[in-house]
Amino acid sequence: MDQRVTCCIVGGGPAGTMLGVLLARAGVDVLVLEKHKDFLRDFRGDTVHPSTLQLMNELGWLDEFLQLPHQKVFKLTGQFGDTPLTIADLSHLPVKTKYIALMPQWDFLNFLAAKGRAYPTFDLRMNAEAVGLVFDGDRVTGVNVKTAEGPLTVRADLIVAADGRSSVLRKAASLVSEDFGAPMDVMWFRLPRLPTDTEDTQARFDAGHLFVMLQRGDYWQCAYVIPKGGDAKVRAAGLDAFRKSVGALVPFEPGRANAIPDWDHVKLLTVAVDRLKEWARPGLVCIGDAAHAMSPVGGVGINLAVQDAVAAANLLWQPLKEKRLSFDDLKKVQARRDFPTRATQRLQLTMQNSIIAPTLAATGKIKPPLVFRLLTSVPLLSRIPARLLALGFRPEHVSQAIIVGA
C-alpha cells in the first residue's frame, strides 16, 4: 500500500500531535502515525505547564481544555532534611493560568486529536508503526510503516520524527546525538490519597533518598529516585524493604506504603539526557524527545516538546503549503529551538550533578542548597525559579496566520 501526503509525522505524542493539528489548521495535508492502538499508557509525563496552557488560550481552547479532569499546582515545596522550603511560587506569573495542570497524558492527546479531526486535512492513524525511511539519494522522501492491514509506504514532502527518545527515524537517518548522562533513575508508583492529606506537590530530600509526590486527586503519583542502574538492587532487597523505605519518606502514616501491592505496580523510568547535533537532513526534521531527551527534573518534557511543535508549525506551514520546502527551512527549526533546549538541559544537569547526586550519596544531615536559600530569601529573586519552570527560556506563540486558519 502507498499513500501520499504533504507532511507525515511519526509519533502521536505531545510534539507530533500538536504539530499535526497546527499544520492542519493552516491547511497543510498532514498524516500523524502512532504505533499504539490508543494513548492509554501510565506513568508518562503529565505536567501541563503555563507555557502550554497559554498556547491553548491563544488557540481559543483553554476553557474547554480545563473541563478535563486535572489538578492545579500553584507552588512546589521541598523538604531538605528537617527544613521545609518553597521552591517555586507560580502566583506572580504574567499569564492567565498561574499554575501547572496535572492531567493524564492520554486526556491531553485525545483532546488534541479531537481538535485535529475538525480539520479536513488532518489524519491520525493508530496501530501504525514506522520501521524505516525511504530515500531518494540523500533526501528522505517517505517512511515504511507496519500496520494491521499490512505494510504501508507513506511518501511526503516532509517526514517529521516525533517518535520519542528511542526514535527509530533518527537512527535510520544516521543522526548523531550527544549523551550527557544522568546520575539517577526513577521508580514510579501510586499511593492512595486521603481528603485530609496536603494539597501540595512536594519533594523530600533526605540522606541517600529523594522522593517526589504529585497530587492526583484520589491518589499520589510518587517518584522514588535511585542511583543510576540501582533498580535491580532495590528489587533484590524485597518489596517489604521498599515499602519501609517509602514509608519513612511520606509525610503521613508510614503504613500507607503497604498499599503498593507488588513489583508490577512499580515502573522504572531510565533517565537520559541527550541532544542531536543536527536535527534535520533533507526531507526530515526531528522534534521533541526525538531531538532531545530531557531529564524528569521540573517535569518540562511535554512542554518543551509542545514548544518545538509550535516553532516548527510557525516556520514550516507556509513552505509546505506552497510546495517550496527547502533544507534551509528545516534547519531554522533547530536554530529557533536550540538555545532553549541547551539552556534547559544545562539547568537540569546542574540540578542533577549539584543537588540530586549529592543527596543520593549523602550519609549525614541534608540542608537546603545555598542557591535555593538565596533565591527564596530575596522576594524578587524568588520569582526566577517559577518563571523558568513554568514558561521556559523561550516560550513560543502560535502565529496569527495559523490562529485564523491560513
C-alpha positions as CSV (number, residue, x, y, z in Angstrom):
1,M,0.0,0.0,0.0
2,D,1.2,3.5,-0.8
3,Q,-0.1,6.9,0.4
4,R,0.9,10.4,-0.5
5,V,0.7,13.4,1.9
6,T,2.3,16.8,2.2
7,C,3.7,16.1,5.7
8,C,3.9,12.8,7.6
9,I,4.5,13.0,11.3
10,V,5.8,9.8,13.1
11,G,4.7,9.7,16.7
12,G,1.4,10.7,18.3
13,G,2.9,12.2,21.5
14,P,2.6,15.8,22.5
15,A,5.1,17.1,19.9
16,G,3.7,15.1,17.0
17,T,0.0,15.6,17.6
18,M,0.3,19.3,18.4
19,L,2.3,19.8,15.2
20,G,-0.2,17.9,13.2
21,V,-3.1,19.9,14.5
22,L,-1.4,23.2,13.9
23,L,-0.3,22.3,10.3
24,A,-3.8,21.1,9.5
25,R,-5.3,24.3,10.9
26,A,-3.1,26.1,8.5
27,G,-4.4,24.0,5.6
28,V,-1.5,21.6,5.2
29,D,-2.3,18.0,4.3
30,V,-0.9,16.0,7.3
31,L,-0.8,12.4,8.5
32,V,0.2,11.5,12.1
33,L,1.2,7.9,12.7
34,E,1.0,6.4,16.2
35,K,2.3,2.9,16.7
36,H,-0.1,2.1,19.7
37,K,-3.8,1.4,19.4
38,D,-4.6,4.2,21.9
39,F,-2.9,6.8,24.1
40,L,-3.5,4.8,27.4
41,R,-0.1,4.4,28.9
42,D,0.6,5.1,32.5
43,F,3.5,7.0,34.1
44,R,4.1,9.3,31.2
45,G,4.7,13.0,31.6
46,D,1.5,14.7,32.5
47,T,2.6,18.1,33.8
48,V,1.0,20.7,31.6
49,H,2.9,23.9,32.4
50,P,1.6,27.5,32.0
51,S,3.5,27.8,28.7
52,T,1.3,25.1,27.2
53,L,-1.9,26.5,28.8
54,Q,-1.0,29.9,27.3
55,L,-0.9,28.2,23.8
56,M,-4.3,26.7,24.5
57,N,-5.6,30.1,25.3
58,E,-4.2,31.6,22.1
59,L,-5.9,28.9,20.1
60,G,-9.2,29.5,21.9
61,W,-9.3,26.1,23.5
62,L,-8.4,26.9,27.1
63,D,-11.8,26.9,28.8
64,E,-12.7,23.6,27.1
65,F,-9.4,22.1,27.9
66,L,-9.7,22.8,31.6
67,Q,-13.0,21.0,31.6
68,L,-10.9,17.8,31.5
69,P,-10.0,16.2,34.9
70,H,-6.9,17.8,36.3
71,Q,-5.3,19.1,39.5
72,K,-3.7,22.5,39.9
73,V,-0.3,23.1,41.3
74,F,0.2,26.6,42.5
75,K,3.6,26.1,44.2
76,L,6.3,23.5,44.6
77,T,7.6,22.8,48.0
78,G,10.6,20.8,49.1
79,Q,11.9,19.4,52.4
80,F,15.6,19.3,52.8
81,G,16.2,17.2,55.9
82,D,14.1,18.9,58.6
83,T,13.9,22.2,56.7
84,P,10.8,23.0,54.5
85,L,11.2,25.4,51.6
86,T,9.1,26.8,48.8
87,I,11.0,26.1,45.6
88,A,8.7,27.8,43.2
89,D,5.6,30.0,43.7
90,L,3.7,30.5,40.5
91,S,1.3,33.2,41.7
92,H,3.3,36.0,40.1
93,L,3.5,34.7,36.6
94,P,2.5,37.1,33.8
95,V,0.0,34.7,32.3
96,K,-3.7,33.9,32.7
97,T,-3.2,30.4,34.3
98,K,-0.8,30.8,37.2
99,Y,-0.5,27.1,37.9
100,I,0.7,23.8,36.5
101,A,-2.2,21.4,35.4
102,L,-1.6,17.8,36.3
103,M,-3.5,15.9,33.6
104,P,-3.2,12.3,32.3
105,Q,-1.3,12.5,29.0
106,W,-3.9,10.4,27.3
107,D,-6.6,13.0,28.0
108,F,-4.3,15.7,26.7
109,L,-3.6,13.8,23.5
110,N,-7.2,12.7,23.0
111,F,-8.2,16.4,23.3
112,L,-5.6,17.4,20.6
113,A,-6.7,14.5,18.3
114,A,-10.3,15.6,18.6
115,K,-9.3,19.2,17.6
116,G,-7.3,17.9,14.7
117,R,-10.2,15.8,13.3
118,A,-12.2,19.0,12.9
119,Y,-9.9,19.9,10.0
120,P,-10.3,18.1,6.7
121,T,-6.5,18.0,6.1
122,F,-5.8,16.1,9.4
123,D,-5.5,12.3,9.6
124,L,-4.4,10.3,12.6
125,R,-3.7,6.7,12.1
126,M,-3.3,4.4,15.1
127,N,-1.6,1.0,15.1
128,A,0.8,2.3,12.5
129,E,4.5,1.7,13.4
130,A,7.2,3.4,11.4
131,V,10.0,0.9,10.8
132,G,12.3,2.7,8.3
133,L,12.8,5.6,5.9
134,V,12.6,5.8,2.2
135,F,15.4,7.7,0.4
136,D,16.0,9.3,-3.0
137,G,19.7,9.8,-2.9
138,D,20.5,11.7,0.3
139,R,16.9,13.0,0.6
140,V,14.3,11.4,2.8
141,T,11.1,11.0,0.7
142,G,9.0,8.7,2.8
143,V,8.6,6.2,5.6
144,N,7.9,2.5,5.7
145,V,5.1,1.6,8.1
146,K,3.8,-1.6,9.7
147,T,0.0,-1.7,10.1
148,A,-2.5,-4.4,10.9
149,E,-3.6,-4.3,7.3
150,G,-0.1,-4.9,6.0
151,P,3.0,-2.9,5.1
152,L,2.4,0.8,4.1
153,T,4.7,3.3,2.4
154,V,3.9,6.9,3.0
155,R,5.6,9.4,0.8
156,A,5.7,13.1,1.7
157,D,7.4,16.4,1.1
158,L,8.4,16.3,4.8
159,I,8.8,13.5,7.4
160,V,8.8,14.6,11.0
161,A,10.4,12.4,13.6
162,A,8.5,12.8,16.8
163,D,8.8,9.2,17.9
164,G,10.5,9.8,21.3
165,R,13.8,9.2,22.9
166,S,14.2,5.8,21.3
167,S,13.5,7.3,17.9
168,V,13.6,4.7,15.1
169,L,13.8,7.5,12.5
170,R,16.7,9.5,13.9
171,K,18.7,6.2,13.9
172,A,17.6,5.4,10.3
173,A,18.7,8.9,9.3
174,S,22.1,8.4,10.9
175,L,21.7,11.5,13.0
176,V,24.2,11.7,15.8
177,S,23.4,12.6,19.4
178,E,25.4,13.7,22.4
179,D,24.7,11.8,25.6
180,F,25.2,13.9,28.8
181,G,24.4,11.2,31.3
182,A,22.3,11.1,34.4
183,P,23.2,10.0,37.9
184,M,19.8,8.6,38.7
185,D,16.8,6.6,37.5
186,V,13.2,6.8,38.8
187,M,10.8,4.2,40.2
188,W,7.2,5.4,39.6
189,F,4.2,4.1,41.6
190,R,0.9,5.2,43.2
191,L,-0.2,5.6,46.8
192,P,-3.8,6.3,47.9
193,R,-4.6,9.9,48.9
194,L,-6.9,10.8,51.7
195,P,-9.0,14.0,51.9
196,T,-7.0,15.0,55.0
197,D,-3.7,14.9,53.1
198,T,-2.0,18.1,52.0
199,E,-2.7,19.6,48.5
200,D,0.9,20.5,47.7
201,T,3.1,18.8,45.3
202,Q,6.3,18.2,47.2
203,A,9.8,16.8,47.2
204,R,11.7,15.2,50.1
205,F,15.5,15.4,50.1
206,D,17.0,13.1,52.8
207,A,20.3,11.4,53.3
208,G,20.5,8.9,50.5
209,H,16.9,9.5,49.3
210,L,14.9,11.7,47.0
211,F,11.2,11.3,46.9
212,V,8.6,13.3,44.9
213,M,4.8,13.2,45.3
214,L,2.4,14.7,42.8
215,Q,-1.2,15.2,44.0
216,R,-3.6,13.4,41.5
217,G,-6.9,13.8,43.3
218,D,-7.6,10.4,44.9
219,Y,-4.0,9.2,44.7
220,W,-0.4,10.3,44.9
221,Q,1.8,9.7,41.9
222,C,5.2,9.0,43.5
223,A,8.7,9.1,42.2
224,Y,11.3,7.3,44.2
225,V,14.7,8.4,42.8
226,I,17.5,5.9,42.9
227,P,21.2,5.9,41.8
228,K,21.6,5.1,38.1
229,G,21.2,1.4,37.5
230,G,20.0,0.7,41.0
231,D,16.6,-0.8,40.2
232,A,17.8,-4.4,40.4
233,K,19.4,-3.8,43.8
234,V,16.2,-2.2,45.2
235,R,14.1,-5.1,43.9
236,A,16.5,-7.7,45.2
237,A,16.2,-6.3,48.7
238,G,12.5,-7.2,48.6
239,L,9.1,-5.4,48.5
240,D,8.8,-5.1,52.3
241,A,12.1,-3.2,52.4
242,F,11.0,-0.9,49.6
243,R,7.7,-0.2,51.4
244,K,9.6,0.5,54.6
245,S,11.9,2.9,52.8
246,V,9.0,4.7,51.2
247,G,7.1,4.8,54.5
248,A,9.9,6.7,56.1
249,L,9.7,9.4,53.4
250,V,6.0,10.0,53.1
251,P,4.6,13.0,55.2
252,F,1.8,10.8,56.7
253,E,1.5,7.5,58.4
254,P,4.2,5.0,57.2
255,G,1.7,2.2,56.8
256,R,0.3,3.9,53.7
257,A,3.2,2.5,51.7
258,N,1.8,-1.0,52.3
259,A,-0.7,-0.1,49.6
260,I,2.0,-0.9,47.0
261,P,0.6,-4.4,46.0
262,D,3.6,-5.9,44.1
263,W,6.5,-5.0,41.9
264,D,4.3,-4.9,38.8
265,H,2.9,-1.7,40.1
266,V,6.4,-0.1,40.3
267,K,7.6,1.1,36.9
268,L,11.1,2.1,36.1
269,L,12.0,5.3,34.2
270,T,15.5,5.1,32.9
271,V,16.7,8.7,32.9
272,A,18.6,10.0,29.9
273,V,19.7,13.5,28.8
274,D,20.9,13.8,25.2
275,R,20.6,16.1,22.2
276,L,21.1,15.7,18.4
277,K,24.0,17.6,16.9
278,E,21.9,18.2,13.8
279,W,18.1,17.9,14.0
280,A,17.4,17.6,10.2
281,R,18.5,16.3,6.9
282,P,16.8,16.9,3.6
283,G,13.2,15.8,3.8
284,L,13.4,15.1,7.6
285,V,13.3,17.0,10.8
286,C,13.3,15.8,14.5
287,I,11.4,17.5,17.3
288,G,10.6,16.7,20.9
289,D,12.3,13.8,22.6
290,A,13.5,12.5,19.2
291,A,15.7,15.6,19.0
292,H,16.5,16.0,22.7
293,A,15.7,13.6,25.6
294,M,15.1,15.6,28.8
295,S,15.6,14.8,32.4
296,P,12.4,14.5,34.5
297,V,13.7,17.4,36.6
298,G,11.0,20.0,36.6
299,G,8.6,17.9,34.5
300,V,9.3,20.1,31.5
301,G,9.5,17.4,28.8
302,I,5.9,17.7,27.5
303,N,6.1,21.5,27.4
304,L,9.4,21.7,25.6
305,A,8.1,19.2,23.0
306,V,5.0,21.3,22.5
307,Q,7.1,24.4,22.1
308,D,9.1,22.6,19.4
309,A,5.9,21.8,17.6
310,V,4.7,25.4,17.7
311,A,8.0,26.7,16.4
312,A,8.1,24.1,13.6
313,A,4.5,24.9,12.6
314,N,5.2,28.6,12.5
315,L,8.3,28.1,10.4
316,L,7.1,25.4,8.0
317,W,3.4,25.7,7.3
318,Q,3.8,28.2,4.5
319,P,6.7,26.5,2.6
320,L,4.8,23.2,2.9
321,K,1.5,24.7,1.7
322,E,3.2,26.4,-1.2
323,K,5.3,23.3,-2.1
324,R,8.6,25.1,-1.8
325,L,10.1,23.5,1.4
326,S,13.9,23.6,1.5
327,F,16.5,22.1,3.7
328,D,17.2,25.7,4.9
329,D,13.6,25.8,6.2
330,L,14.2,22.7,8.3
331,K,17.4,24.0,9.7
332,K,15.5,27.0,11.0
333,V,13.7,24.8,13.4
334,Q,16.9,23.8,15.2
335,A,18.1,27.4,15.0
336,R,15.0,28.5,16.8
337,R,14.8,25.8,19.5
338,D,18.5,25.1,20.1
339,F,19.0,27.8,22.7
340,P,16.0,26.9,25.0
341,T,16.9,23.2,24.7
342,R,20.5,23.7,25.6
343,A,19.7,26.1,28.4
344,T,17.1,23.8,29.9
345,Q,19.3,20.8,29.7
346,R,22.2,22.8,31.3
347,L,19.9,23.7,34.2
348,Q,18.7,20.1,34.6
349,L,22.3,18.8,34.5
350,T,23.3,21.3,37.1
351,M,20.4,20.2,39.4
352,Q,21.3,16.5,38.8
353,N,25.0,16.9,39.5
354,S,24.9,19.5,42.2
355,I,21.8,18.6,44.2
356,I,20.4,15.2,43.3
357,A,23.6,13.1,43.0
358,P,25.0,14.5,46.4
359,T,21.6,13.8,48.0
360,L,21.6,10.2,46.9
361,A,25.2,9.8,48.1
362,A,24.8,11.6,51.4
363,T,25.0,9.9,54.7
364,G,24.6,12.9,57.0
365,K,22.1,15.6,57.6
366,I,20.7,17.3,54.5
367,K,20.5,21.1,54.3
368,P,18.9,23.3,51.6
369,P,21.4,24.1,48.9
370,L,22.8,27.7,49.1
371,V,21.2,28.6,45.7
372,F,17.8,27.8,47.0
373,R,18.3,29.6,50.2
374,L,19.4,32.7,48.3
375,L,16.5,32.6,45.8
376,T,13.9,32.1,48.5
377,S,15.2,34.8,50.8
378,V,15.1,37.6,48.3
379,P,11.4,38.3,47.1
380,L,12.4,39.4,43.6
381,L,14.8,36.6,43.0
382,S,12.3,34.0,44.3
383,R,10.3,34.6,41.1
384,I,13.1,33.3,38.9
385,P,12.6,29.6,39.5
386,A,8.9,29.8,38.9
387,R,9.3,31.7,35.7
388,L,11.9,29.3,34.3
389,L,9.9,26.3,35.3
390,A,6.5,27.5,34.1
391,L,7.5,29.4,30.9
392,G,10.9,28.2,29.9
393,F,13.8,30.1,28.4
394,R,11.9,31.0,25.1
395,P,8.2,30.5,25.2
396,E,6.6,30.1,21.7
397,H,3.4,31.7,20.5
398,V,1.2,30.4,17.7
399,S,1.4,32.6,14.6
400,Q,-1.6,34.7,13.8
401,A,-1.9,33.1,10.4
402,I,-2.4,29.7,12.0
403,I,-4.8,31.0,14.6
404,V,-7.1,32.4,12.0
405,G,-6.7,29.3,9.8
406,A,-4.4,30.2,7.0
